[in-house]
Amino acid sequence: MQNSTRFLKKFLDSPATVGSIIPSSRMLVSAMLAPVDWVRAETIVELGAGTGVITRAIEGRRRTDSTFLAFESDSQMRRDLNRQYPDILTEADAFHLHEALERRGLPDADCVISGLPFANFPRNQQAGLITAIHDALRPGGLFVAFQYTRQLQPYLDSVYGDIARRLVLFNIPPALVYICRKEA
Ligand SMILES: C[S@@+](CC[C@H](N)C(=O)[O-])C[C@H]1O[C@@H](n2cnc3c(N)ncnc32)[C@H](O)[C@@H]1O
């Protein structure tokens, strides 16, 4: 079954958790990954990997000696990711980011790349996760997230001083990419 068909089936089963009807476009994936310094990044985290369109692009860019930890709550999609990308580490719940990094003895991340449907999470959980992601980054590290609305912006503004935005029209629906740098 094609990725887009599998993704649509997952969306129909669980629209709030999956958050979109098709995987991110190539343009959105490029916009998400362009700000990362792939020569230096040693610890990479992806949140909400889905069927792996961003995962695959990260695999193509990251250093061979880097560590890549991907979170996906759907167990079937996670199994598929493990099969397709045996070199990456996977975890289920992005809300357990801190515990997962600690349990695996990983250092603070150089970048956290998120496809999570933040807008569908309860508001207090959104704020908590934004803080947890900030805490998980090394000084100068990057948090990159795409969203379909601006509702995450106040949470990002409360934590990051340095935020850039890119609008990606060639995606269904058009998406906003937030590029947030933790103070060095
Ligand atoms: C909008 S899709 C993005 C998928 C893929 N990254 C892309 O860009 O096409 C969001 C993904 O986040 C996953 N997800 C939702 N809540 C999650 C959580 N708490 N922890 C980990 N993954 C989660 C969903 O199962 C879904 O695969």
The ligand as an SDF file (V2000), in Angstrom:
LIG
                    3D

 27 29  0  0  0  0  0  0  0  0999 V2000
    0.5140   15.5500   10.6930 C   0  0  0  0  0  0  0  0  0  0  0  0
    1.1630   13.8930   10.9090 S   0  0  0  0  0  0  0  0  0  0  0  0
    2.8420   14.1630   10.3020 C   0  0  0  0  0  0  0  0  0  0  0  0
    3.4660   12.9310    9.7280 C   0  0  0  0  0  0  0  0  0  0  0  0
    4.7800   13.1540    8.9720 C   0  0  0  0  0  0  0  0  0  0  0  0
    5.8090   13.6790    9.8420 N   0  0  0  0  0  0  0  0  0  0  0  0
    4.5910   14.1030    7.8070 C   0  0  0  0  0  0  0  0  0  0  0  0
    5.1450   15.1990    7.8500 O   0  0  0  0  0  0  0  0  0  0  0  0
    3.8870   13.7260    6.8550 O   0  0  0  0  0  0  0  0  0  0  0  0
    1.3580   13.7890   12.6740 C   0  0  0  0  0  0  0  0  0  0  0  0
    1.8990   12.4870   13.2080 C   0  0  0  0  0  0  0  0  0  0  0  0
    2.1020   12.6410   14.6160 O   0  0  0  0  0  0  0  0  0  0  0  0
    1.7460   11.4280   15.2770 C   0  0  0  0  0  0  0  0  0  0  0  0
    1.4760   11.7550   16.6900 N   0  0  0  0  0  0  0  0  0  0  0  0
    0.3800   12.3420   17.2260 C   0  0  0  0  0  0  0  0  0  0  0  0
    0.5070   12.4870   18.5550 N   0  0  0  0  0  0  0  0  0  0  0  0
    1.7360   11.9780   18.8770 C   0  0  0  0  0  0  0  0  0  0  0  0
    2.4640   11.8430   20.0930 C   0  0  0  0  0  0  0  0  0  0  0  0
    1.9540   12.2580   21.2660 N   0  0  0  0  0  0  0  0  0  0  0  0
    3.7080   11.2750   20.0560 N   0  0  0  0  0  0  0  0  0  0  0  0
    4.2330   10.8550   18.8840 C   0  0  0  0  0  0  0  0  0  0  0  0
    3.5920   10.9510   17.6880 N   0  0  0  0  0  0  0  0  0  0  0  0
    2.3670   11.5110   17.6830 C   0  0  0  0  0  0  0  0  0  0  0  0
    0.5500   10.9280   14.4800 C   0  0  0  0  0  0  0  0  0  0  0  0
    0.3160    9.5390   14.6690 O   0  0  0  0  0  0  0  0  0  0  0  0
    0.9600   11.2940   13.0460 C   0  0  0  0  0  0  0  0  0  0  0  0
    1.6470   10.2350   12.4370 O   0  0  0  0  0  0  0  0  0  0  0  0
  1  2  1  0
  2  3  1  0
  2 10  1  0
  3  4  1  0
  4  5  1  0
  5  6  1  0
  5  7  1  0
  7  8  2  0
  7  9  1  0
 10 11  1  0
 11 12  1  0
 11 26  1  0
 12 13  1  0
 13 14  1  0
 13 24  1  0
 14 15  1  0
 14 23  1  0
 15 16  2  0
 16 17  1  0
 17 18  1  0
 17 23  2  0
 18 19  1  0
 18 20  2  0
 20 21  1  0
 21 22  2  0
 22 23  1  0
 24 25  1  0
 24 26  1  0
 26 27  1  0
M  CHG  2   2   1   9  -1
M  END
$$$$
